Amino acid sequence: MKFNLNRYLLGLSMAIDCVESELLGVTSQHGRRVALLAMRLARTLGMSDSQVFDCAALAILHDNGLAQENLTRPDVQRDRLRQVEDMPAHCEIGEENVSRFPFQGETSRAILLHHENWDGSGFFGVEGEAIPLMAQVIALADYTDLKLNLGETRPGKREQVLEFLRVKQGKRFSPRLVDLFSEISASTAFWLDLRHPFLDIALSQTMPNLTIEADWQQLLDISRVFGRIIDSKSRFTHNHSSGLEEKSARMAEYLGADPETIIRLRIAASLHDVGKLAMPNAILDKPGKLDDLERAKMMEHTYFTRKCLEGIPGLEQITEWASNHHEKLNGEGYPLRLPGERLDIWSRLLTVLDIYQALTEERPYRPSLTHRQTMEILNRLVKEGGVDTGLVKAVDRAFA
């Protein structure tokens, strides 16, 4: 099938942006600004369309390891999370996470080395032209936006940014890239393009349109990149998407689904909680019961899942399955309160399995539940008219 990687990346960049905003304290759309600036530098450097696309993809994905680094460092307190950016492990995790992404050329070590400094004082001691060019480009765009918020325009902003880069020239950044930034930032349009709401338009116009020929297995591999990022948001959900993916495939096969449906369900399961990247860890990791405001905030995650996925051509049905996993047959689910007749068998199945998977996982406020305890809760939901009776019975038979 034909699959547009641009729409996929830009859709899911919304979720990664939420992680950066929470953990680094940066304003929203950081990854998108880094992508636009990286592409414009890449164009000026004479890179090909495929290389420009890869620069954009790397820029959007460059901080994908932040959530998992936060997961592996429980000693990092909430008021110190910005320090995560100064930990080299997020570069190593990020490089590993994107190893299955279909970049169009050689991008090896670009995410790993995006915190290297021109003078060799970075995490791994790589210096000068030994730093991959794409890593150099992303480093300049990332660090400059992180420090100075390039989406903010005011009198004297360009002069402030150029002075900042001049101080770092030959130390943190390549002298050539600093000079190129000075060239491309001379126009008023350059700065306005970095602002909301013009940023998305500028990204679409600048990013080479890339449609690839991909089968469902390849799309599953790509989706698992994001599944790992999603699960890393909280130590209590670090196996949630992968566990749901496995259970959905097992149950779909048990129910006689064809191979294509099974793999599409796997993709939906991998991406179903992408909206949780927009949820604060203070809620995800809260050791007690959520209050009304926190519960209302948590209920937004399925809306964000839909918004991330709904603009991706070819994933329309997958978007429905992924976004409907908290809808209920009695119309009391969220975010759309869809009636039962609007929920097909696979939406209903993911709802049941998401509940099963969550209940059998440890949470900050309770230990994991047994199969029997989980089925008692699911059967109670059946009596309330929330979930499908036949599917709950099938799950009980399959997983007993």
C-alpha positions in Angstrom: 0.0 0.0 0.0 1.0 3.6 -0.4 1.9 5.2 2.9 2.6 8.9 3.5 5.4 9.2 6.0 5.0 13.0 6.3 1.5 12.8 7.6 2.5 10.0 10.0 5.4 11.9 11.4 3.6 15.2 11.8 0.6 13.5 13.4 2.6 11.8 16.0 5.0 14.7 16.6 2.1 16.3 18.6 2.5 13.6 21.2 6.3 13.7 21.4 6.0 17.5 21.7 3.9 17.0 24.9 6.7 14.9 26.4 9.3 17.6 25.7 7.0 20.3 27.1 6.5 18.4 30.4 10.0 17.1 30.9 12.1 20.0 29.6 9.7 22.9 30.5 9.9 24.2 26.9 7.0 25.8 25.2 4.9 23.6 22.9 5.9 22.7 19.4 9.6 22.5 20.2 10.2 19.4 18.0 8.4 21.0 15.1 10.5 24.2 15.3 13.6 22.1 15.5 12.4 20.2 12.4 11.7 23.4 10.4 15.0 25.0 11.3 16.9 21.7 10.6 15.3 21.4 7.2 16.2 25.0 6.2 19.8 24.5 7.3 19.8 21.2 5.3 18.5 22.9 2.2 21.2 25.7 2.5 23.8 23.0 2.9 22.7 21.5 -0.5 21.2 18.2 0.9 19.0 16.1 -1.3 15.2 15.8 -0.7 15.7 12.5 1.0 18.3 13.9 3.3 16.1 16.9 4.1 13.3 14.5 5.0 15.6 12.5 7.2 16.7 15.7 9.0 13.1 16.5 9.7 12.3 13.0 10.9 15.4 13.0 13.2 14.5 16.5 14.5 11.0 15.4 15.4 12.3 12.2 17.0 15.5 13.5 18.6 14.2 13.6 22.2 12.2 10.4 22.0 14.4 8.8 24.7 13.5 11.4 27.3 10.4 9.6 28.6 12.4 6.3 29.1 15.3 8.1 30.7 12.8 9.6 33.2 11.5 6.1 33.7 14.9 4.7 34.5 15.9 7.5 36.9 13.3 7.5 39.7 15.7 9.7 41.7 15.0 12.6 39.4 12.4 14.7 41.1 9.7 16.5 39.2 11.3 19.9 39.8 14.6 18.6 38.3 13.3 16.9 35.2 14.9 19.5 32.9 18.2 17.8 34.0 17.1 14.8 32.0 18.2 16.7 28.9 21.7 16.6 30.4 21.9 12.9 30.8 23.6 10.9 27.9 21.3 7.9 28.3 18.4 9.6 26.6 20.6 9.8 23.4 21.4 6.1 23.6 17.8 5.2 24.2 16.6 7.5 21.5 19.0 6.0 18.9 17.9 2.5 19.7 14.2 3.4 19.6 14.4 4.7 16.1 16.5 1.9 14.6 13.4 0.5 12.8 12.2 3.8 11.4 12.4 3.9 7.6 14.9 6.7 7.1 15.8 7.3 3.5 19.5 7.3 3.9 22.4 7.0 6.4 21.4 8.5 9.7 23.5 6.4 12.0 24.4 8.0 15.3 22.6 11.3 14.5 20.3 11.0 17.5 23.0 9.4 19.6 25.4 12.4 19.0 22.9 15.3 18.9 24.4 16.6 22.1 28.0 16.6 20.9 29.9 19.9 20.9 32.1 21.2 18.2 35.1 21.4 20.6 34.6 17.8 21.8 33.2 18.6 25.2 29.9 16.7 24.6 28.7 13.5 26.2 30.8 11.2 24.0 33.8 13.3 23.2 33.3 13.4 19.5 34.4 16.7 17.9 34.5 18.8 14.8 33.7 17.2 11.5 33.7 13.8 13.1 30.2 14.7 14.4 27.7 13.6 11.7 26.4 16.6 9.8 22.8 15.9 10.6 23.6 15.6 14.3 25.3 19.0 14.0 22.3 20.6 12.4 19.9 19.1 15.0 22.2 20.1 17.8 22.1 23.8 16.8 18.4 23.9 16.2 17.5 22.0 19.4 19.8 23.8 21.8 19.0 27.3 20.4 15.3 26.8 20.6 15.5 25.2 24.1 17.4 28.2 25.4 15.7 31.0 23.5 12.3 29.8 22.2 12.5 30.6 18.6 8.7 30.7 18.3 8.7 33.9 20.4 9.1 37.0 18.3 9.8 40.5 19.7 12.0 43.4 18.9 15.7 42.5 19.1 15.0 38.7 19.0 17.2 38.0 16.0 20.1 40.0 17.4 19.8 38.1 20.7 19.8 34.8 19.0 22.8 35.7 16.7 24.8 37.0 19.7 24.0 33.7 21.5 25.3 31.7 18.5 28.4 33.9 18.1 29.4 33.2 21.7 29.0 29.4 21.0 30.6 29.5 17.6 33.6 27.1 17.4 32.8 25.9 20.8 29.4 24.3 20.9 28.5 24.8 17.3 30.2 24.5 13.9 31.3 27.9 12.7 29.9 27.2 9.2 26.4 26.4 10.6 26.3 29.6 12.7 27.1 31.6 9.6 24.4 29.7 7.7 21.9 30.5 10.4 22.8 34.1 10.1 22.0 34.0 6.4 18.7 32.2 6.5 17.4 34.2 9.5 17.7 37.6 7.8 14.1 37.7 6.6 11.0 38.5 8.6 9.3 35.5 7.2 11.9 33.2 8.8 10.8 34.2 12.3 7.1 34.3 11.6 7.2 30.8 10.2 8.4 29.5 13.6 5.3 30.9 15.3 1.9 29.3 15.8 -0.2 29.1 13.7 2.2 29.5 10.8 4.5 26.7 11.8 2.4 23.8 10.6 2.0 25.5 7.2 5.7 26.1 6.9 6.5 22.5 7.9 4.2 21.1 5.2 5.6 23.4 2.6 9.2 22.7 3.5 9.2 18.9 4.2 9.7 16.8 1.0 6.5 14.8 0.4 7.5 11.2 1.0 5.1 8.3 0.2 6.5 4.9 0.5 5.4 1.4 -0.6 4.8 -0.4 2.7 3.0 -3.6 3.8 1.2 -3.9 7.1 4.2 -5.6 8.8 6.4 -2.6 7.9 3.8 -0.2 9.3 3.7 -2.3 12.5 7.5 -2.0 12.8 7.2 1.8 12.5 4.3 1.9 15.0 6.3 -0.1 17.5 8.8 2.8 17.5 6.1 5.0 19.0 4.7 2.1 21.1 8.0 2.0 23.0 8.0 5.7 23.5 4.4 5.6 24.8 5.1 2.8 27.3 8.1 4.6 28.6 6.1 7.5 29.9 5.5 5.7 33.2 7.2 2.8 34.9 3.7 1.4 35.6 2.9 1.1 31.9 6.2 0.1 30.5 4.7 -3.1 28.9 1.2 -1.9 28.4 1.1 -1.4 24.6 3.2 -4.4 23.8 1.1 -6.5 26.1 -2.1 -5.3 24.5 -0.7 -5.9 21.1 0.1 -9.5 21.9 -3.3 -10.1 23.5 -5.2 -8.5 20.7 -3.4 -10.7 18.1 -4.0 -13.8 20.2 -7.7 -13.0 20.7 -8.3 -12.0 17.0 -6.8 -15.3 15.9 -8.9 -17.1 18.5 -12.0 -15.4 17.0 -11.1 -16.4 13.5 -9.8 -13.1 12.1 -7.9 -13.0 8.9 -4.1 -12.3 9.0 -4.5 -8.7 7.7 -7.0 -7.8 10.4 -4.7 -9.3 13.1 -1.8 -7.2 12.1 -3.9 -4.0 11.8 -5.2 -4.7 15.3 -1.6 -5.0 16.4 -0.9 -1.5 15.0 -4.0 -0.1 16.7 -2.8 -1.6 20.0 0.7 -0.2 19.6 -0.7 3.3 19.1 -3.8 3.3 21.2 -2.3 5.2 24.1 -0.3 7.7 22.1 -2.5 10.4 23.7 -1.1 9.5 27.1 2.1 11.3 26.1 0.0 14.4 26.7 -0.8 13.4 30.2 1.3 14.6 33.2 3.3 12.0 35.0 2.0 13.5 38.2 -1.4 11.9 37.2 0.0 8.7 35.6 2.1 7.9 38.6 -0.1 9.2 41.4 -0.1 6.6 44.2 -3.7 7.3 45.2 -7.1 7.7 43.7 -7.5 10.5 41.1 -9.6 13.4 42.0 -12.3 14.7 39.7 -10.1 17.2 37.9 -7.3 14.6 37.4 -9.8 12.0 36.2 -11.2 14.5 33.7 -7.7 15.3 32.5 -6.9 11.6 32.1 -10.1 11.1 30.0 -8.6 13.5 27.4 -6.0 11.0 26.3 -8.2 9.1 23.9 -9.1 12.4 22.2 -5.4 13.2 21.8 -4.9 9.7 20.3 -7.6 10.4 17.7 -6.1 13.8 16.9 -2.6 12.4 16.4 -3.8 9.6 14.1 -6.9 10.9 12.2 -4.9 12.8 9.6 -2.9 9.8 8.4 -4.2 8.4 5.1 -4.6 4.6 5.2 -5.0 4.3 9.0 -8.7 5.4 9.1 -10.0 2.1 10.5 -7.0 1.7 12.8 -7.6 5.2 14.1 -11.2 4.2 15.1 -10.0 1.0 16.9 -7.2 2.8 18.7 -9.3 5.9 19.7 -12.4 4.0 20.8 -10.8 1.8 23.5 -12.6 3.7 26.3 -16.0 3.9 24.6 -18.7 1.7 26.2 -21.7 -0.1 24.7 -24.1 1.9 26.9 -22.8 5.2 25.5 -21.2 6.2 28.8 -17.6 5.9 27.6 -15.2 8.6 26.4 -14.2 10.8 24.6 -17.2 10.7 22.2 -19.8 8.7 24.2 -20.4 6.6 21.1 -23.4 4.2 21.3 -22.9 0.5 21.0 -24.0 0.3 17.4 -21.1 2.6 16.4 -18.6 0.2 17.9 -17.5 -2.8 15.7 -16.3 -6.1 17.1 -12.6 -5.0 17.1 -13.2 -1.7 18.9 -15.2 -3.7 21.5 -12.4 -6.3 21.7 -9.7 -3.6 22.3 -11.9 -2.1 25.0 -12.1 -5.4 26.9 -8.5 -6.2 26.4 -7.3 -2.8 27.4 -9.2 -3.2 30.7 -7.8 -6.7 31.1 -4.2 -5.6 30.4 -4.4 -2.6 32.7 -5.9 -4.6 35.6 -3.2 -7.3 35.4 -0.5 -4.7 35.6 0.9 -3.1 38.7 -0.3 0.4 39.3 1.0 3.0 41.9 -2.2 2.5 43.9 -2.5 -1.3 43.7 -0.7 -4.5 42.9 -1.5 -6.4 39.7 -4.7 -8.4 39.8 -5.1 -12.1 39.0 -7.1 -13.5 36.0 -9.9 -14.4 38.3 -10.0 -10.9 40.0 -9.9 -9.3 36.6 -12.7 -11.3 35.2 -14.9 -10.4 38.2 -14.5 -6.7 37.3 -15.1 -7.4 33.6 -18.3 -9.3 34.4 -19.5 -6.5 36.6 -19.0 -4.2 33.6 -21.0 -6.6 31.5 -23.9 -6.3 33.9 -23.7 -2.5 33.7 -24.0 -2.7 29.9 -20.5 -1.3 29.3 -18.7 -4.2 27.5 -19.5 -7.0 25.2 -20.7 -10.2 26.9 -19.5 -12.6 24.3 -16.0 -11.1 24.1 -15.6 -11.1 27.9 -16.5 -14.8 27.9 -14.1 -15.5 25.0 -11.3 -13.7 26.9 -12.0 -15.8 30.0 -11.8 -19.0 28.0 -8.6 -17.9 26.2 -6.7 -16.6 29.1 -7.9 -18.7 32.0 
